Amino acid sequence: MNKLIGASLIIIVLAALQANAFAASLDCKFRDVKMEGVESIRLNEESLIINNEMEIPLEKSRVNCAHFGRQTRFDGSALGYQIILKSCTSEAKLEGHLIDSLNEVSADVVCQQMK
């Protein structure tokens, strides 16, 4: 019985940590090629901030990531930009795409806490 209670507590703690893994503000950078006109990208709980002035509201959902199980996905669009980020990695980071629909270009983005 003690083992069952201990295992249950560990599961609850891990679930709480997973829910708050991306609660802080994250710095984002372009993976390979920078997008023209975008100097900085920052992700907070509710939005993506581009160049410290444009805010894209985000919707949070859960997606199936094969052997990583169900993970977090953020997506949103505003001001001619669309963002899609998923946490389908073994590291604590979000990866995805920033799309500039006005100029018809996209770039790969990685968001994680900078050390």
The 8 nearest C-alpha neighbors of each residue, nearest first, counted from 0:
[[1, 3, 2, 4, 5, 6, 7, 8],
 [2, 0, 4, 3, 5, 6, 7, 8],
 [1, 3, 5, 0, 4, 6, 7, 8],
 [2, 4, 0, 6, 1, 5, 7, 8],
 [3, 5, 7, 1, 2, 6, 8, 0],
 [6, 4, 2, 8, 7, 3, 1, 9],
 [5, 7, 9, 3, 8, 4, 2, 10],
 [8, 6, 4, 10, 5, 9, 3, 11],
 [9, 7, 11, 5, 10, 6, 12, 4],
 [8, 10, 6, 12, 7, 11, 13, 5],
 [11, 9, 7, 13, 8, 12, 14, 6],
 [10, 12, 8, 14, 9, 13, 15, 7],
 [13, 11, 9, 15, 14, 10, 8, 16],
 [14, 12, 16, 10, 15, 11, 17, 9],
 [13, 15, 17, 11, 16, 12, 10, 18],
 [16, 14, 12, 18, 13, 17, 11, 19],
 [15, 17, 13, 19, 14, 18, 20, 12],
 [18, 16, 14, 20, 15, 19, 13, 21],
 [17, 19, 15, 16, 20, 14, 21, 22],
 [20, 18, 22, 16, 17, 21, 15, 23],
 [21, 19, 17, 18, 22, 16, 91, 23],
 [20, 22, 19, 23, 44, 24, 18, 25],
 [21, 23, 19, 44, 20, 24, 43, 18],
 [24, 22, 21, 25, 43, 44, 20, 19],
 [23, 25, 43, 42, 22, 26, 44, 41],
 [26, 24, 112, 42, 111, 41, 110, 43],
 [27, 25, 41, 110, 111, 112, 42, 40],
 [28, 26, 110, 40, 109, 41, 25, 111],
 [29, 27, 109, 108, 30, 110, 40, 26],
 [28, 30, 108, 33, 107, 31, 32, 109],
 [29, 31, 107, 108, 109, 28, 32, 106],
 [32, 30, 29, 33, 107, 106, 108, 28],
 [31, 33, 29, 30, 106, 34, 107, 105],
 [34, 32, 29, 35, 31, 106, 37, 30],
 [33, 35, 37, 106, 36, 32, 105, 104],
 [34, 36, 37, 33, 38, 104, 32, 102],
 [35, 37, 34, 38, 50, 33, 39, 49],
 [38, 36, 35, 34, 39, 50, 49, 40],
 [37, 39, 50, 36, 40, 49, 35, 34],
 [40, 38, 50, 49, 37, 41, 51, 28],
 [41, 39, 49, 27, 48, 50, 26, 28],
 [40, 42, 26, 48, 27, 25, 47, 43],
 [43, 41, 47, 25, 24, 46, 48, 26],
 [42, 44, 24, 46, 45, 25, 23, 47],
 [45, 43, 22, 46, 42, 23, 24, 21],
 [44, 46, 57, 43, 56, 47, 58, 42],
 [47, 45, 56, 57, 55, 43, 42, 44],
 [46, 48, 42, 55, 54, 41, 43, 49],
 [47, 49, 54, 41, 53, 40, 51, 42],
 [48, 50, 40, 53, 51, 39, 52, 54],
 [51, 49, 39, 52, 38, 37, 40, 53],
 [52, 50, 49, 48, 53, 39, 40, 41],
 [51, 53, 50, 49, 54, 48, 39, 55],
 [54, 52, 49, 48, 51, 50, 55, 78],
 [53, 55, 48, 47, 46, 56, 49, 52],
 [54, 56, 47, 46, 77, 76, 57, 75],
 [57, 55, 46, 75, 45, 54, 47, 58],
 [58, 56, 75, 46, 74, 45, 73, 55],
 [57, 59, 74, 73, 75, 60, 56, 45],
 [58, 60, 73, 72, 57, 74, 71, 61],
 [59, 61, 72, 71, 73, 58, 62, 70],
 [60, 62, 71, 70, 72, 69, 63, 59],
 [63, 61, 69, 70, 64, 71, 72, 60],
 [62, 64, 69, 68, 65, 70, 61, 67],
 [65, 63, 67, 68, 87, 69, 66, 62],
 [66, 64, 67, 68, 63, 69, 87, 62],
 [65, 67, 68, 64, 63, 69, 87, 88],
 [68, 66, 64, 65, 87, 69, 70, 88],
 [69, 67, 64, 66, 63, 65, 70, 62],
 [68, 70, 63, 62, 64, 61, 67, 71],
 [69, 71, 61, 62, 86, 87, 68, 63],
 [70, 72, 61, 86, 85, 60, 62, 73],
 [73, 71, 85, 60, 84, 59, 61, 62],
 [74, 72, 59, 84, 58, 83, 57, 85],
 [75, 73, 83, 82, 57, 58, 84, 72],
 [74, 76, 57, 82, 81, 56, 58, 55],
 [75, 77, 81, 80, 55, 82, 78, 79],
 [76, 78, 55, 79, 80, 81, 75, 56],
 [77, 79, 80, 76, 55, 53, 54, 81],
 [78, 80, 100, 77, 101, 99, 81, 76],
 [81, 79, 99, 77, 98, 76, 78, 100],
 [80, 82, 76, 98, 75, 97, 77, 99],
 [81, 83, 97, 74, 75, 96, 98, 76],
 [82, 84, 74, 95, 96, 73, 97, 81],
 [83, 85, 95, 73, 94, 72, 93, 74],
 [86, 84, 72, 93, 94, 87, 71, 95],
 [85, 87, 93, 71, 88, 70, 92, 94],
 [88, 86, 64, 85, 70, 67, 89, 93],
 [89, 87, 90, 86, 92, 67, 91, 93],
 [88, 90, 91, 87, 67, 86, 92, 66],
 [91, 89, 88, 92, 86, 87, 93, 111],
 [92, 90, 111, 89, 93, 88, 86, 20],
 [93, 91, 111, 110, 90, 86, 94, 109],
 [92, 94, 86, 110, 85, 84, 109, 111],
 [95, 93, 109, 84, 85, 108, 110, 86],
 [94, 96, 84, 108, 83, 107, 85, 109],
 [95, 97, 107, 83, 108, 106, 82, 98],
 [96, 98, 82, 106, 105, 81, 107, 108],
 [97, 99, 105, 81, 80, 100, 104, 96],
 [100, 98, 80, 104, 101, 103, 102, 105],
 [99, 101, 103, 79, 102, 98, 80, 104],
 [102, 100, 99, 103, 79, 80, 104, 98],
 [101, 103, 100, 104, 99, 79, 98, 105],
 [104, 102, 100, 101, 99, 105, 98, 79],
 [105, 103, 99, 102, 98, 100, 106, 34],
 [104, 106, 98, 97, 99, 96, 103, 107],
 [105, 107, 97, 96, 34, 108, 32, 98],
 [106, 108, 96, 30, 95, 29, 97, 109],
 [107, 109, 29, 95, 96, 30, 28, 94],
 [110, 108, 94, 27, 28, 93, 30, 29],
 [111, 109, 27, 93, 26, 92, 25, 94],
 [112, 110, 92, 25, 26, 113, 27, 93],
 [113, 111, 25, 26, 114, 110, 24, 92],
 [112, 114, 111, 26, 25, 27, 110, 24],
 [113, 112, 111, 26, 25, 110, 27, 91]]
